[in-house]
């Protein structure tokens, strides 16, 4: 009877685990299936070994087998219920407004040089950069979880591609020929007279310039921007319209919003009304 009960329990556990498989939580299906089968086999092996050491009336063998079985189940369901497995970003910073300087500095690092100025005015962040000065902010991101050290985390963190998205809403007034609105690891987005100038590496990792004509270069009005990197492409949107795209080269990282260059031809003012940056697993990848 004990053997039958253990067999039923192992079968139920295995069926439920396989039925609740999730790529983000459990990694590739093939590896997960092998692990689940090994777990069921291990529970049976524990029962057999424990039975050989005690009397038939002892409850130790079934309890040891159930413990081994449920330990694997607990890990699987903990990963399945983790916020990252349910679609929450790996790490993210978001400001829908800038009510005061304390709220700003809680989420963003501020850096200026020369005559650069950063101020909070009427719920917006003002970044002013006269010629030969800088003023920009960087997101204060929580460390990316390490699945090698935190074994209860979703396995997708170790095997899946990641997507990144930088979004902001703001208005630019240039006082120079160029104004850097965003700079990342190998991507530079500048406002110029005709619209937008984007520097991005080609297939050989050589920086190349891309020019996009757009009213944002001269109208001084607020626009919604979104820079998104997935496994396949890095894309730039303004007001919901995709204006530029290239095959992805590297992770974005090193995110900065605002003027980062001290070149005398650079200068301007950014009124930033909202901003966010997130890193998440790319389920489509």
C-alpha positions as CSV (number, residue, x, y, z in Angstrom):
1,X,0.0,0.0,0.0
2,X,2.8,2.4,0.8
3,X,4.4,1.7,-2.5
4,X,1.2,2.4,-4.3
5,X,0.7,5.7,-2.4
6,X,4.2,6.8,-3.2
7,X,3.8,6.0,-6.8
8,X,0.5,7.9,-7.0
9,X,2.1,10.9,-5.2
10,X,5.2,10.9,-7.5
11,X,3.0,10.7,-10.6
12,X,0.7,13.5,-9.4
13,X,3.8,15.7,-8.6
14,X,5.3,15.0,-11.9
15,X,2.2,15.7,-13.9
16,X,1.5,19.0,-12.1
17,X,5.1,20.1,-12.5
18,X,5.1,19.4,-16.2
19,X,1.7,21.0,-16.7
20,X,2.8,24.2,-14.9
21,X,6.1,24.6,-16.8
22,X,7.0,28.1,-17.6
23,X,10.0,29.2,-19.7
24,X,10.9,32.2,-17.4
25,X,10.5,30.2,-14.2
26,X,12.0,26.9,-15.3
27,X,14.2,27.5,-18.3
28,X,14.0,25.3,-21.4
29,X,11.4,22.6,-21.3
30,X,13.7,19.7,-22.1
31,X,16.0,20.4,-19.2
32,X,13.1,21.0,-16.9
33,X,11.5,17.7,-17.9
34,X,14.7,15.8,-17.2
35,X,15.0,17.5,-13.8
36,X,11.4,16.6,-12.9
37,X,11.9,13.0,-13.8
38,X,15.1,12.8,-11.8
39,X,13.3,14.3,-8.8
40,X,10.5,11.7,-8.9
41,X,13.2,9.0,-9.3
42,X,15.2,10.4,-6.4
43,X,12.1,10.2,-4.1
44,X,11.6,6.6,-4.9
45,X,15.4,5.9,-4.4
46,X,15.2,7.6,-1.0
47,X,12.2,5.4,0.0
48,X,14.1,2.3,-1.0
49,X,17.3,3.2,0.8
50,X,15.4,4.2,3.9
51,X,13.3,1.1,3.9
52,X,16.4,-1.1,3.9
53,X,17.6,0.5,7.2
54,X,14.4,0.3,9.3
55,X,11.6,-2.0,10.1
56,X,8.5,-2.2,7.9
57,X,6.4,-0.4,10.5
58,X,8.6,2.7,10.5
59,X,7.2,5.9,9.0
60,X,10.7,7.2,8.1
61,X,10.9,5.8,4.5
62,X,7.6,7.4,3.3
63,X,8.3,10.7,5.2
64,X,11.8,10.9,3.7
65,X,10.5,10.2,0.2
66,X,7.7,12.8,0.5
67,X,10.2,15.3,1.8
68,X,12.5,14.8,-1.1
69,X,9.6,15.0,-3.6
70,X,8.1,18.2,-2.0
71,X,11.4,19.9,-1.8
72,X,11.6,19.9,-5.6
73,X,7.9,20.9,-5.9
74,X,8.5,23.9,-3.5
75,X,11.4,25.2,-5.5
76,X,9.5,24.9,-8.8
77,X,6.4,26.7,-7.5
78,X,8.6,29.4,-5.7
79,X,10.1,30.2,-9.1
80,X,6.8,30.0,-10.8
81,X,5.3,32.6,-8.4
82,X,8.3,34.9,-8.4
83,X,7.4,38.5,-9.6
84,X,9.9,38.2,-12.5
85,X,8.2,35.0,-13.8
86,X,4.9,36.9,-13.7
87,X,6.2,39.7,-15.9
88,X,7.7,42.2,-13.4
89,X,10.9,43.8,-14.7
90,X,14.2,42.5,-13.5
91,X,15.1,46.1,-12.4
92,X,13.4,49.4,-13.1
93,X,13.2,53.1,-12.2
94,X,10.2,55.2,-13.1
95,X,9.2,58.8,-12.4
96,X,5.8,60.0,-13.7
97,X,6.6,63.4,-12.3
98,X,9.2,65.3,-10.3
99,X,7.4,66.8,-7.3
100,X,10.6,67.8,-5.4
101,X,14.3,67.3,-5.2
102,X,14.1,64.5,-2.7
103,X,11.9,62.4,-5.0
104,X,14.3,63.1,-7.8
105,X,17.4,62.0,-6.0
106,X,15.7,58.9,-4.6
107,X,15.4,57.5,-8.1
108,X,18.0,59.4,-10.2
109,X,21.7,60.4,-9.8
110,X,22.4,64.0,-10.8
111,X,25.6,65.2,-12.4
112,X,26.6,68.7,-13.6
113,X,29.8,70.4,-14.7
114,X,30.8,73.9,-15.7
115,X,27.7,76.1,-15.7
116,X,25.2,73.2,-15.8
117,X,22.2,73.4,-13.6
118,X,19.5,70.9,-12.4
119,X,16.3,72.1,-10.7
120,X,12.8,70.9,-10.0
121,X,10.1,73.4,-11.1
122,X,6.3,72.8,-11.3
123,X,6.6,69.1,-11.3
124,X,9.2,68.9,-14.0
125,X,13.0,68.5,-14.0
126,X,14.9,71.3,-15.6
127,X,18.4,70.4,-17.0
128,X,20.3,73.5,-18.3
129,X,23.6,73.2,-20.1
130,X,25.3,76.3,-21.4
131,X,28.2,75.9,-23.8
132,X,31.1,73.8,-22.3
133,X,28.9,72.4,-19.5
134,X,26.9,69.3,-18.7
135,X,23.7,68.5,-16.8
136,X,22.2,65.0,-16.8
137,X,20.6,62.3,-14.7
138,X,21.2,58.6,-14.4
139,X,18.7,56.0,-13.0
140,X,19.5,54.5,-9.6
141,X,19.0,50.8,-10.5
142,X,18.8,48.0,-8.0
143,X,21.4,45.3,-8.8
144,X,20.4,42.6,-11.3
145,X,19.7,39.4,-9.4
146,X,22.3,36.6,-9.8
147,X,20.6,33.2,-10.3
148,X,24.0,31.5,-9.7
149,X,24.0,32.7,-6.1
150,X,20.2,33.0,-5.5
151,X,19.1,29.5,-6.6
152,X,15.4,30.1,-5.9
153,X,15.2,32.8,-8.7
154,X,13.6,32.0,-12.1
155,X,16.0,30.1,-14.3
156,X,15.1,32.3,-17.2
157,X,17.5,34.9,-15.7
158,X,20.4,32.7,-16.7
159,X,19.3,31.6,-20.2
160,X,16.9,34.2,-21.7
161,X,17.6,37.4,-23.7
162,X,16.8,40.7,-22.0
163,X,15.0,43.7,-23.3
164,X,15.6,47.2,-22.2
165,X,13.5,50.3,-22.5
166,X,14.3,53.9,-21.9
167,X,11.3,56.3,-22.1
168,X,10.9,60.0,-21.3
169,X,8.6,63.0,-22.0
170,X,10.1,66.4,-22.4
171,X,10.9,69.5,-24.4
172,X,14.2,70.7,-25.7
173,X,15.4,74.2,-26.4
174,X,18.8,74.2,-28.2
175,X,21.3,77.0,-27.6
176,X,24.0,75.3,-29.6
177,X,24.1,73.3,-32.8
178,X,23.7,70.1,-30.8
179,X,22.0,69.0,-27.7
180,X,22.5,65.5,-26.3
181,X,19.2,64.3,-25.0
182,X,20.3,60.7,-24.2
183,X,23.6,58.8,-24.1
184,X,24.0,55.1,-23.4
185,X,26.7,52.5,-23.7
186,X,27.2,52.9,-27.5
187,X,24.3,55.0,-28.5
188,X,24.1,58.8,-28.7
189,X,20.9,60.7,-29.4
190,X,21.3,64.4,-30.2
191,X,18.8,67.1,-31.1
192,X,19.9,69.1,-34.1
193,X,18.4,71.7,-36.4
194,X,16.8,69.2,-38.8
195,X,15.6,66.8,-36.1
196,X,17.6,63.9,-34.5
197,X,21.1,62.7,-35.0
198,X,21.8,59.1,-33.7
199,X,25.2,57.6,-33.4
200,X,25.1,53.8,-33.3
201,X,27.7,51.0,-34.0
202,X,27.5,49.1,-37.3
203,X,28.1,45.3,-37.7
204,X,31.9,45.9,-37.2
205,X,31.3,48.0,-34.0
206,X,32.3,51.2,-35.8
207,X,30.1,54.2,-34.7
208,X,27.9,55.4,-37.6
209,X,25.7,58.5,-37.8
210,X,22.0,58.3,-38.7
211,X,20.0,61.4,-39.4
212,X,16.2,61.7,-39.0
213,X,14.2,64.7,-40.0
214,X,11.7,65.7,-37.3
215,X,10.1,68.8,-35.9
216,X,11.5,68.0,-32.5
217,X,14.7,69.8,-33.7
218,X,13.0,73.2,-33.7
219,X,9.5,73.2,-32.2
220,X,10.5,73.3,-28.5
221,X,7.4,71.3,-27.6
222,X,7.1,68.3,-25.3
223,X,7.3,64.9,-27.0
224,X,7.1,61.3,-25.8
225,X,10.3,59.4,-26.5
226,X,10.9,55.6,-26.3
227,X,14.2,53.8,-27.0
228,X,13.7,50.0,-26.9
229,X,16.3,47.2,-27.3
230,X,15.2,43.6,-27.9
231,X,17.1,40.6,-29.2
232,X,16.3,41.6,-32.7
233,X,16.4,45.4,-32.9
234,X,17.1,48.7,-31.2
235,X,14.3,51.1,-32.0
236,X,13.5,54.8,-31.4
237,X,10.0,56.1,-31.2
238,X,8.7,59.7,-30.9
239,X,5.1,60.2,-30.0
240,X,4.4,56.5,-30.8
241,X,5.9,56.6,-34.3
242,X,9.0,54.6,-35.0
243,X,11.5,56.9,-36.5
244,X,14.7,54.7,-36.5
245,X,15.7,51.1,-36.1
246,X,18.9,49.0,-36.3
247,X,19.9,45.4,-35.5
248,X,20.8,45.3,-31.8
249,X,24.5,45.2,-31.0
250,X,24.9,45.3,-27.2
251,X,22.9,45.9,-24.1
252,X,22.1,49.6,-23.6
253,X,23.3,50.2,-20.0
254,X,25.1,53.3,-18.8
255,X,21.9,55.4,-19.3
256,X,22.1,59.2,-19.1
257,X,19.4,61.7,-19.9
258,X,20.5,65.2,-20.7
259,X,23.6,67.0,-22.0
260,X,26.8,64.9,-21.5
261,X,29.3,66.8,-23.8
262,X,31.4,69.8,-22.9
263,X,32.0,70.7,-26.6
264,X,31.5,74.4,-27.3
265,X,28.9,73.6,-30.0
266,X,26.7,71.8,-27.5
267,X,24.1,73.5,-25.3
268,X,20.5,73.8,-24.4
269,X,17.7,73.2,-21.9
270,X,15.6,70.0,-21.3
271,X,12.3,70.2,-19.4
272,X,11.9,66.6,-18.4
273,X,8.3,65.8,-17.3
274,X,8.6,62.0,-16.8
275,X,11.3,59.3,-17.3
276,X,11.7,55.6,-16.8
277,X,14.2,52.8,-17.5
278,X,13.6,49.1,-17.2
279,X,15.4,45.8,-17.8
280,X,13.1,42.7,-18.3
281,X,13.3,39.3,-19.8
282,X,12.5,39.2,-23.5
283,X,9.8,36.5,-23.7
284,X,9.6,36.9,-27.4
285,X,13.3,36.2,-27.8
